[in-house]
Amino acid sequence: MFRKPEDVRMTKEESEGYGQKINAPSAKYENVEFTSEETPAEEGRKTEKLSEEEIKKRVGEQNYKNIKDDKSIGSINS
């Protein structure tokens, strides 16, 4: 791509084209609606409830014990 010197301004058309090129990757996700039959792959996936053993394996047994024995109230904002 041709590079202009920094002190030269873009034309309106060049500026609009550049903006559209930069915005294109995120624009495809804007204003997207799904009907009830069409669900995105990630949202449509259902997961099984984890067993206590699986939770202990993932977070560590001591972390699991600490959270089970904790009598304090969690953050309201979380």
C-alpha positions in Angstrom: 0.0 0.0 0.0 1.2 3.5 -0.9 2.3 5.4 2.2 1.8 9.2 2.3 4.0 11.5 4.3 2.7 12.2 7.7 2.0 15.9 7.1 -0.3 15.2 4.1 -4.0 14.8 4.9 -6.3 12.1 3.5 -9.1 13.0 1.2 -12.7 12.4 2.4 -13.0 9.3 0.2 -9.7 7.9 1.4 -10.7 8.5 5.0 -14.1 6.8 4.6 -12.5 3.8 2.8 -9.9 3.5 5.6 -12.6 3.6 8.3 -14.7 1.0 6.6 -11.7 -1.3 6.2 -10.8 -1.0 9.9 -14.4 -1.4 11.0 -15.2 -4.4 8.8 -14.1 -7.2 11.2 -16.3 -5.9 14.0 -19.2 -4.7 11.8 -20.2 -8.3 10.9 -21.2 -8.8 14.6 -23.3 -5.7 14.9 -27.1 -5.9 14.7 -27.2 -9.6 14.4 -30.5 -11.3 15.4 -31.2 -15.0 15.8 -34.6 -16.5 15.5 -35.6 -19.2 18.1 -34.7 -21.9 15.6 -31.2 -20.5 15.0 -29.0 -20.4 18.0 -25.3 -19.7 17.9 -23.1 -22.8 18.5 -21.8 -21.5 21.8 -25.1 -20.5 23.3 -26.9 -23.6 22.0 -24.5 -25.9 23.9 -25.8 -27.4 27.1 -23.4 -28.6 29.7 -23.9 -31.2 32.4 -23.8 -30.3 36.1 -20.3 -30.9 37.5 -19.8 -33.4 40.3 -18.0 -32.4 43.5 -15.0 -34.5 42.5 -14.8 -32.8 39.1 -15.0 -29.3 40.8 -12.2 -30.3 43.3 -10.1 -31.5 40.4 -10.5 -28.3 38.5 -10.1 -25.7 41.3 -8.0 -27.7 43.8 -9.2 -29.5 46.9 -8.1 -26.9 49.3 -9.8 -24.1 47.4 -12.9 -26.2 47.3 -12.8 -26.7 51.1 -12.1 -23.0 51.7 -15.2 -21.9 49.7 -17.4 -24.6 51.3 -16.5 -23.5 54.8 -16.6 -19.8 54.2 -19.4 -18.1 56.1 -18.9 -14.7 54.6 -21.2 -13.2 52.0 -19.8 -12.9 48.5 -19.5 -9.6 46.6 -22.9 -8.2 45.6 -21.4 -7.0 42.3 -20.0 -10.3 41.2 
